[in-house]
Amino acid sequence: RRGGFRRRLLPCIACAKGAPSRNPDDYHATLRALNTRGRTPRKSLGQHYMLNNEINEQLVASSSVEEGDLVLEIGPGTGSLTNVLINAGVTVLAIEKDPHMASLVNERFAGNDKLKVLQEDFVKCHIRSHMSSLLASMKPSRKSRYAKVVSNIPFNISTDVVKQVLPMGDIFSEVVLLLQEETANRLSVLSPGTSEYRPINVFVNFYSVPEYIANVPRSNFFPQPKVDAAIVRFKLKQAAEYPPVTSTKSFFSMVKSAFNGKRKMLRKSLQHLNTAVDIENALVGIGLPSNSRPEDLTMDDFVQLHNMITPG
Ligand SMILES: C[S@@+](CC[C@H](N)C(=O)[O-])C[C@H]1O[C@@H](n2cnc3c(N)ncnc32)[C@H](O)[C@@H]1O
């Protein structure tokens, strides 16, 4: 066999030690789909396939999709989540980087006009133009004019996905992702004042309202990752609901500079924007100590500080 394909790659059910209780059909379907191609799951592509259809159902339920909706799925893999989405009556745009998995999922749903598969790297693709043209071609009778994202994504592109889709409130209303547990916590639960607080937290809260939905133990995936996962829902804000900053570019540039000097007080790390005295006065003006550090500020505090210390 060519190209690293092997005959027997996957465990049989009887060998699946520590596997969660699940409908065996789901497990069989995933293993069969992989075995038909002799595919070894690739670590570099974050290929940890979902074995438990109840989790797929929970992902779909968390996004409250309705019949007729348009859903973007990043990384359909064997198509187990795709199947639940299609059964919920939605149209799916699936973007899959691995050409083998893209053709496998295409074949699985051959002839189904509710699915469009693009074999592309999500990080590099023009998602806005793909989504805009699909939304424009759909019936105006749809209840929601917004699309949704529902995906079990590879852990290694989580930040790219979040950075790309959260500012797209004009296209998506909700983004439901299965993330690495630690990432899920960091993006949805972490509050200011903790040492892990970063610019990404300000970014997430600027563009969305995140909510931690549920932990998903690692035993639900094949192959089993070293860490647990969790479902997070981001409700996207529309442009009119974004915090009132004079310029988002200058706002996020200020936040980045603030965290560049993580141990530094803001009156030092933001000195390129204004004098130390003016920064101190601005901090006191919004009810914070004059020697505040970036991890002390909420997203709203950053917004106020930005509008006070940068020329508008
Ligand atoms: C964690 S697996 C999930 C597969 C499937 N959704 C499931 O639940 O079993 C991630 C999937 O994303 C695909 N993938 C990896 N990197 C990608 C990228 N940059 N763009 C699109 N798909 C990618 C992998 O090939 C794989 O099929």
The ligand as an SDF file (V2000), in Angstrom:
LIG
                    3D

 27 29  0  0  0  0  0  0  0  0999 V2000
  -10.7540   17.1040   15.7310 C   0  0  0  0  0  0  0  0  0  0  0  0
  -10.9880   16.4490   14.0950 S   0  0  0  0  0  0  0  0  0  0  0  0
  -12.7510   16.4790   14.0860 C   0  0  0  0  0  0  0  0  0  0  0  0
  -13.3700   15.6650   12.9950 C   0  0  0  0  0  0  0  0  0  0  0  0
  -14.8860   15.5560   13.0600 C   0  0  0  0  0  0  0  0  0  0  0  0
  -15.5150   16.8530   13.0420 N   0  0  0  0  0  0  0  0  0  0  0  0
  -15.3190   14.7920   14.2910 C   0  0  0  0  0  0  0  0  0  0  0  0
  -15.9750   15.4020   15.1470 O   0  0  0  0  0  0  0  0  0  0  0  0
  -15.0070   13.6170   14.4060 O   0  0  0  0  0  0  0  0  0  0  0  0
  -10.5080   17.8810   13.1520 C   0  0  0  0  0  0  0  0  0  0  0  0
  -10.7350   17.8260   11.6460 C   0  0  0  0  0  0  0  0  0  0  0  0
  -10.2670   19.0740   11.0820 O   0  0  0  0  0  0  0  0  0  0  0  0
   -9.4580   18.8380    9.9290 C   0  0  0  0  0  0  0  0  0  0  0  0
   -8.4990   19.9710    9.8440 N   0  0  0  0  0  0  0  0  0  0  0  0
   -7.2890   20.0890   10.4320 C   0  0  0  0  0  0  0  0  0  0  0  0
   -6.7380   21.2870   10.1680 N   0  0  0  0  0  0  0  0  0  0  0  0
   -7.6320   21.9500    9.3730 C   0  0  0  0  0  0  0  0  0  0  0  0
   -7.6300   23.2330    8.7540 C   0  0  0  0  0  0  0  0  0  0  0  0
   -6.6090   24.0790    8.8930 N   0  0  0  0  0  0  0  0  0  0  0  0
   -8.6990   23.5980    7.9950 N   0  0  0  0  0  0  0  0  0  0  0  0
   -9.7520   22.7320    7.8460 C   0  0  0  0  0  0  0  0  0  0  0  0
   -9.8030   21.5000    8.3960 N   0  0  0  0  0  0  0  0  0  0  0  0
   -8.7590   21.1060    9.1610 C   0  0  0  0  0  0  0  0  0  0  0  0
   -8.8130   17.4950   10.2050 C   0  0  0  0  0  0  0  0  0  0  0  0
   -8.3880   16.8840    9.0030 O   0  0  0  0  0  0  0  0  0  0  0  0
   -9.9670   16.7590   10.9100 C   0  0  0  0  0  0  0  0  0  0  0  0
  -10.8000   16.1300    9.9730 O   0  0  0  0  0  0  0  0  0  0  0  0
  1  2  1  0
  2  3  1  0
  2 10  1  0
  3  4  1  0
  4  5  1  0
  5  6  1  0
  5  7  1  0
  7  8  2  0
  7  9  1  0
 10 11  1  0
 11 12  1  0
 11 26  1  0
 12 13  1  0
 13 14  1  0
 13 24  1  0
 14 15  1  0
 14 23  1  0
 15 16  2  0
 16 17  1  0
 17 18  1  0
 17 23  2  0
 18 19  1  0
 18 20  2  0
 20 21  1  0
 21 22  2  0
 22 23  1  0
 24 25  1  0
 24 26  1  0
 26 27  1  0
M  CHG  2   2   1   9  -1
M  END
$$$$
